[in-house]
Amino acid sequence: MAQNIYDDPAFFGGYSELPRSVHGLDAAPEWPALRALLPALAGKRVVDLGCGFGWFCRYAAAEGAREVLGLDVSENMLARAKAQTSQASVGYRRADLETLDLPAAAFDLAYASLALHYVADLGRLLATVQRALVPGGRFVFSIEHPIFMASRQAGWIAHAGGRAWPVDSYFREGPRTTTWFTDGVVKQHRTIGTTLTLLMRHGFTIAHVEEWRPSDAQIAAQVALAEELDRPMFLIVAADR
């Protein structure tokens, strides 16, 4: 079973105070890049893998999606999502992405925001998602960039012209334990090559790969985002069945 850190009270309390938790998609700086990769949602059937508080589920319903299914392993997340959702087209279900089973050809779009880097058996999940999409269906997801995950985030090292984020054993794939709101948070480190190869191996055609960076306008509006120019924080991918 995937680690259910979001039901830890200390972790959930800290996560609930993040801007994206309080204000939703528009408070996530990478959201415009993800939104640009989405197909028109009117009439579509959508599954959100790791739906959290349900922000994307509600967005998809507002855009006219016919059916939206939000999946999450966390009871805390699902309770908050259900409490904040009124659209009849949105449903939520508790599910472990490590053992997920979905019906064949049941969805036009699969979406996952910052969830897949918690999954140890990514190949199994990708096979499940590919089978669950209709031919021509799309999978859009973001993960923590593997350079960011492999970074020793406690300090900086000197670099020509400025400073750089030091990378720790990038090619050593597998679980990485870190502290984020609480100790013992486990994420699964993979190289970009491994992630993209797994997608192709399981029948996807890669349509877009983006090492996200904030725009100049975003940095002007929120100066702290300038730090994200030192190393990529998110990897964003669109792949078609």
Backbone torsions as a table, in degrees:
resi	resn	phi	psi	omega
1	MET	NA	141.9	177.4
2	ALA	-64.3	149.3	176.7
3	GLN	-62.1	130.3	-178.7
4	ASN	-104.2	64.6	-176.3
5	ILE	-68.8	-22.8	-176.5
6	TYR	-72.1	-13.3	174.3
7	ASP	-94.9	3.0	170.3
8	ASP	-75.1	126.1	-174.6
9	PRO	-56.9	-41.8	-179.2
10	ALA	-66.5	-43.9	179.8
11	PHE	-64.7	-47.4	-176.9
12	PHE	-62.9	-37.9	177.7
13	GLY	-62.4	-44.2	178.5
14	GLY	-67.2	-44.1	-179.2
15	TYR	-62.9	-36.6	-177.7
16	SER	-64.4	-18.7	-178.5
17	GLU	-94.1	-4.6	177.3
18	LEU	-63.2	146.8	178.3
19	PRO	-53.8	-40.1	-179.0
20	ARG	-68.9	-24.7	177.0
21	SER	-77.5	-34.5	-177.1
22	VAL	-84.3	-42.5	-170.6
23	HIS	-109.8	-6.8	173.2
24	GLY	86.5	-157.3	-170.6
25	LEU	-57.9	-39.6	-176.7
26	ASP	-67.4	-15.2	176.9
27	ALA	-91.9	-2.1	175.9
28	ALA	-94.9	112.9	-173.1
29	PRO	-62.4	-24.5	-179.8
30	GLU	-84.4	-5.9	-176.5
31	TRP	-57.3	-44.2	179.0
32	PRO	-57.2	-36.5	178.9
33	ALA	-67.8	-40.0	177.2
34	LEU	-67.2	-44.8	-177.9
35	ARG	-60.0	-35.9	-179.0
36	ALA	-64.9	-18.8	-177.4
37	LEU	-94.9	-6.3	-176.5
38	LEU	-79.5	144.0	171.0
39	PRO	-74.7	170.1	170.8
40	ALA	-59.2	130.9	-170.4
41	LEU	-95.3	-10.0	-178.6
42	ALA	-57.9	124.8	177.6
43	GLY	78.8	-0.1	-175.4
44	LYS	-85.6	157.0	171.5
45	ARG	-104.0	127.0	-168.2
46	VAL	-127.4	139.0	170.7
47	VAL	-122.2	132.1	179.5
48	ASP	-110.4	113.6	-176.5
49	LEU	-90.0	112.1	-174.3
50	GLY	79.7	58.7	-167.7
51	CYS	-75.5	-14.3	178.9
52	GLY	57.7	-129.2	-177.9
53	PHE	-80.2	4.0	174.0
54	GLY	83.3	15.6	-177.5
55	TRP	-60.2	-45.7	-178.7
56	PHE	-70.0	-36.2	177.9
57	CYS	-57.8	-45.1	-179.9
58	ARG	-68.3	-35.9	176.5
59	TYR	-61.8	-47.3	-178.4
60	ALA	-60.8	-41.3	177.9
61	ALA	-64.1	-40.8	179.3
62	ALA	-65.3	-27.5	178.2
63	GLU	-84.6	2.6	173.8
64	GLY	100.9	10.1	178.0
65	ALA	-58.2	139.2	-176.7
66	ARG	-74.0	-42.9	178.9
67	GLU	-140.7	137.4	177.7
68	VAL	-132.4	126.4	177.8
69	LEU	-116.0	119.8	176.5
70	GLY	-102.0	129.1	-178.0
71	LEU	-118.9	136.0	176.2
72	ASP	-156.4	150.0	178.3
73	VAL	-83.6	-16.2	-173.3
74	SER	-92.1	122.9	174.9
75	GLU	-64.6	-37.2	178.5
76	ASN	-60.8	-46.5	-179.9
77	MET	-61.5	-46.5	-176.6
78	LEU	-66.3	-38.1	178.4
79	ALA	-62.1	-43.3	178.1
80	ARG	-65.9	-42.1	-179.7
81	ALA	-61.5	-45.7	-179.4
82	LYS	-64.0	-39.2	-178.9
83	ALA	-66.2	-27.8	-176.0
84	GLN	-98.1	0.6	-174.4
85	THR	-112.0	130.1	178.4
86	SER	-116.5	-14.7	-176.2
87	GLN	-69.7	130.6	-179.2
88	ALA	-67.8	-21.8	-177.7
89	SER	-78.6	-6.0	-177.3
90	VAL	-105.5	129.3	174.1
91	GLY	-128.6	154.0	-179.2
92	TYR	-126.3	148.7	178.7
93	ARG	-147.2	140.8	175.4
94	ARG	-76.4	129.5	-178.1
95	ALA	-154.4	143.0	175.4
96	ASP	-95.7	118.8	-177.7
97	LEU	-64.5	-19.9	177.5
98	GLU	-69.4	-27.9	-175.9
99	THR	-125.0	18.4	-173.8
100	LEU	-59.9	139.2	172.3
101	ASP	-128.2	131.0	179.5
102	LEU	-129.9	149.3	177.6
103	PRO	-67.7	151.8	-178.3
104	ALA	-69.9	142.6	173.9
105	ALA	50.8	40.2	-175.8
106	ALA	-98.0	-11.3	-172.6
107	PHE	-137.4	149.9	174.7
108	ASP	-94.7	-25.5	-178.4
109	LEU	-141.1	132.5	167.6
110	ALA	-112.9	139.1	-175.1
111	TYR	-135.7	140.9	177.4
112	ALA	-149.3	118.9	178.8
113	SER	-108.3	112.9	173.3
114	LEU	53.3	43.1	179.5
115	ALA	-120.2	-34.2	-170.5
116	LEU	-68.3	-22.5	-179.9
117	HIS	-76.7	1.9	170.8
118	TYR	-96.5	-6.5	-172.5
119	VAL	-94.5	122.7	-179.4
120	ALA	-74.8	-46.3	-178.3
121	ASP	-97.9	74.2	-176.9
122	LEU	-66.0	-35.5	180.0
123	GLY	-58.3	-43.8	179.3
124	ARG	-62.3	-43.8	-179.5
125	LEU	-64.2	-42.0	179.6
126	LEU	-63.2	-39.0	176.7
127	ALA	-62.6	-40.1	178.5
128	THR	-64.2	-44.3	-179.4
129	VAL	-66.6	-43.0	-179.3
130	GLN	-59.9	-42.7	179.6
131	ARG	-68.0	-32.0	-177.2
132	ALA	-78.8	-15.7	179.3
133	LEU	-88.0	147.1	172.4
134	VAL	-72.7	157.8	172.8
135	PRO	-54.8	131.6	-175.7
136	GLY	86.9	-4.0	177.4
137	GLY	-67.5	161.1	-174.6
138	ARG	-122.7	145.5	175.0
139	PHE	-119.8	118.3	179.2
140	VAL	-118.0	127.9	180.0
141	PHE	-149.9	157.9	170.7
142	SER	-124.2	147.8	172.5
143	ILE	-136.0	163.2	171.0
144	GLU	-63.1	128.5	-177.3
145	HIS	-60.4	134.9	-178.3
146	PRO	-60.4	-26.2	174.3
147	ILE	-66.9	-40.7	178.6
148	PHE	-66.9	-42.5	-179.2
149	MET	-65.8	-32.5	-178.0
150	ALA	-89.2	8.0	-177.8
151	SER	-85.7	142.6	170.0
152	ARG	-83.8	95.0	-167.1
153	GLN	-80.0	1.2	-176.7
154	ALA	-79.1	-17.2	-176.7
155	GLY	-160.8	170.4	-179.5
156	TRP	-107.4	158.8	171.2
157	ILE	-123.5	154.2	-179.9
158	ALA	-65.7	144.8	179.6
159	HIS	-148.2	147.9	-177.8
160	ALA	-55.0	122.9	176.9
161	GLY	83.6	1.5	-179.3
162	GLY	166.8	-129.2	-177.6
163	ARG	-139.2	155.9	-177.7
164	ALA	-136.8	154.7	-179.6
165	TRP	-89.8	118.9	-175.6
166	PRO	-73.6	138.0	-177.8
167	VAL	-97.5	135.8	-176.7
168	ASP	-110.8	105.7	171.2
169	SER	53.1	57.7	-176.4
170	TYR	-56.2	-38.5	-174.3
171	PHE	-86.6	1.6	174.3
172	ARG	-91.6	95.1	-175.3
173	GLU	-82.8	157.8	178.4
174	GLY	130.9	-168.2	-175.9
175	PRO	-67.8	140.6	172.9
176	ARG	-124.5	125.3	179.8
177	THR	-100.0	130.0	-175.1
178	THR	-138.0	174.8	174.9
179	THR	-111.0	119.9	176.6
180	TRP	-146.2	102.3	-171.5
181	PHE	71.6	-33.3	176.8
182	THR	-152.6	164.2	178.8
183	ASP	-75.9	158.5	170.3
184	GLY	81.8	21.5	176.4
185	VAL	-78.9	122.7	-175.2
186	VAL	-104.8	124.3	174.7
187	LYS	-121.7	155.2	-176.8
188	GLN	-103.5	112.9	-178.3
189	HIS	-87.2	128.4	173.4
190	ARG	-136.6	149.5	173.7
191	THR	-71.3	162.1	175.1
192	ILE	-58.1	-42.4	-179.2
193	GLY	-58.9	-42.3	179.4
194	THR	-63.2	-45.0	-178.8
195	THR	-62.6	-46.4	-177.9
196	LEU	-69.5	-37.8	178.4
197	THR	-65.0	-39.7	177.1
198	LEU	-61.2	-41.2	176.9
199	LEU	-58.7	-48.9	-179.0
200	MET	-66.3	-38.6	-179.1
201	ARG	-63.4	-28.7	-178.2
202	HIS	-102.2	25.2	166.4
203	GLY	92.3	11.1	178.5
204	PHE	-93.9	149.2	169.4
205	THR	-105.7	122.6	-175.9
206	ILE	-76.8	124.4	-177.4
207	ALA	-103.0	-27.0	-175.2
208	HIS	-160.5	135.6	173.7
209	VAL	-132.2	128.6	-176.8
210	GLU	-136.8	123.7	170.1
211	GLU	-89.7	97.3	-166.1
212	TRP	-62.9	141.0	171.6
213	ARG	-139.2	148.7	178.4
214	PRO	-70.4	148.8	176.3
215	SER	-76.7	163.9	176.7
216	ASP	-59.5	-37.4	179.3
217	ALA	-65.4	-39.5	178.1
218	GLN	-65.1	-40.6	179.5
219	ILE	-66.6	-39.1	178.3
220	ALA	-62.7	-35.4	-178.9
221	ALA	-80.9	-26.7	-177.7
222	GLN	-142.8	92.0	-170.3
223	VAL	-57.9	-31.8	-178.5
224	ALA	-60.6	-21.9	179.6
225	LEU	-68.5	-14.4	178.3
226	ALA	-59.3	-28.1	177.9
227	GLU	-60.3	-27.2	-178.3
228	GLU	-71.2	-6.9	175.7
229	LEU	-80.7	-11.5	-178.1
230	ASP	-80.1	-25.1	177.4
231	ARG	-165.2	148.6	-179.0
232	PRO	-70.7	137.8	179.4
233	MET	-99.3	-34.4	-177.2
234	PHE	-124.8	146.3	168.1
235	LEU	-113.0	127.0	-177.0
236	ILE	-119.7	132.0	-174.4
237	VAL	-136.1	140.4	167.3
238	ALA	-120.7	132.6	-179.8
239	ALA	-138.0	144.0	-176.8
240	ASP	-110.9	146.0	177.0
241	ARG	-80.6	NA	NA
